[in-house]
């Protein structure tokens, strides 16, 4: 029966009828249907009982999660355009009035203070500055005025080291990302039609999957006991030579690098006054020789740098000379928690060098503790408020950089907030190397803090501003702004290279932060691409975020290129620095996974170049010191083998799917199916849950960054 609209015309079929005024409102507890279904029932298009858990999830032993209510804010378009125009005008006026970016940031920090405290901005760029909104150009951002739903907190993982000790590693940690890859590949590889019976467990990549929930660190191996092997410093002449080599390696290239270096550990060109005999632990007061701790820590670093990976692997159980120097430094510097001893900025420099040594020895947890102690001494001395000279200022900012670096490396919160720091940035000073490199490194480390805390939600500073956006646009914009304001001495050549090793490392960290900001989308793209190729009709596999993915791949390729340049510049060095290995490792992982997210035809030359880049990353890991380098190299080899297995299987699946589609094209009309998806090409057996999960991956254009329960039922 059709109702008349009163003017002789029938109402439009897409227009809802008015609510019946005689209809009584039903109480929520008396309704037969729930207002909102849980996420699982909504994906599977089944009726939800509305309980916690609901009946469907309870019967399937599945986690029952309901969507978070979203409060929407409507802003008139005219008002939005006016806000955008004003922000753009204010940005230009501020940049013209104050060309110095650091001075601009200082004023913004003061202006953004609130009655409850200082602004929670974690980076060199205030959240009140314009940044890209959804769909906007990355170079010309606008402030977001639409309230975003607050993201759920997704924790990192407790991974076991070789000693069986569980250690927390957050989302930015490479070990955590690899663990999620192991889950993903372990879930879908049983569906593959390629049976590598003729390959060994190492060749087919299965050894990579067996390490799920584990990672390698040397923190589980004890250092030699303090003072168990008393050791003296070399003669003044030899010590000067060794310190010069260390300064060239990790600081400023003995004044030859235009950047001035990106770290400042102390005055490595000043020799100490050595005692007549080496101090022993039996001395009543070690404070007299405390200044020597800095030089023992320096010797530990230079001896380690002169040791090759083969020498370490040939004698893994023999304590090295570098460890003996480190133990002596630990004895001389004393217990940093003992506040009865008068701590100085010299102790901070010593702890900084000790942390650098521990990082190179893959003892990141121990380095994390040493950097924390150094930062707390700085706070106790008021260094973070500027109560120090230029040399002490540079030591503080080096501690700051190491703090942000370890925070990013391990996915953990950093020690001190940016708003608590009032010390000026490094500045050029007589008899000191240029401050440009260190200054730029500090600014980049601030952005690193933003990426860790906001993109990966270690400490959601912006939650009060309407929730965190899962898009990486703001982080990308901040990084691009940093790069565009670099002084000429820190810029790369048109070919993307530099003859300054410190400048190469600086840009490698920039590329690494781009990868980290985009990596959640990258993992989501891998999932969707695998699901589309395995269980649904052949079609377009590109993602709505393809521009972000291309940016990530381009950053990975740049890091491999810069890694090759560093290997050429430091040809006399026996093993690469830990930072070089880390940047190259993550770049290689992206290049290995590139085939899984793209269906574009690749020429033989391009594929050969990509394979060459991957092999370089693998070989660079092999050159790393100790078992860590060998473990990382094996992980890359096994991941590459698994990716190739999966690609071969998906290629076969697509061929079968194309044949099926060709048959359906000539089938009678009544034999066709109305569903948008074809039946699964692979034999899944009676377990339809995995098929539903794969279909959900295809539907999910914004997957959770790392859903720890996603594969819990399919990886046993």
Secondary structure, DSSP 4 states (H G I P E B T S, - for coil): -PPB-SSS-BPPTTSPPPPPTTPPPPPGGG-SS-SS--HHHHHHT------SS-HHHHHHT----PPPP-------HHHHHHHHHHHHHHHHHHHHH---HHHHHHHHHHHT-BTTBS----SSS-TTS----TTS-TTS-----SPPPPPPP---EEEE-TTS-EEEE-TTSHHHHHHHHHHHHHHHGGG-S---TTS-TTTTTHHHHTTTTB---GGGSPPPPTTTT--PPPPHHHHHHHHHHHHHHHTSGGGT-TT--S-----TTS-----SS---TT-S-GGGGGGGHHHHHHHHHHHHHT--HHHHHHTTTSPPHHHHHHHHHHHHH--TT-TTS---HHHHHHHHHHHHHHHHTT-HHHHHHHHHHHHHHHHHHTGGGT-S-HHHHHHHHHHHHHHHHHHHHHT---SS-GGG--PPPP---TTS--SHHHHHHHHHHHHHHHIIIIIS-SS-TTGGGT---S--HHHHHHHHHHHHT--GGGSPPTTS--S-HHHHHHHHHHHHHHHHHHHHHHHHHHHHHHHHHHHS-S-----TTHHHHHHHHHHHHHHHHHHHHHHHHTTT-SS--HHHHHHHHHHHHHHHHHHHH--S---HHHHHHHHHHHHHHHHHHHTSSHHHHHHHHHHHHHHHHHHHHHHHHHHHHHHHHHHHHHHHHTS-GGGS--SSSPPPSS--TT-HHHHHHHHHHHH-SS--S--TTTTTTT--
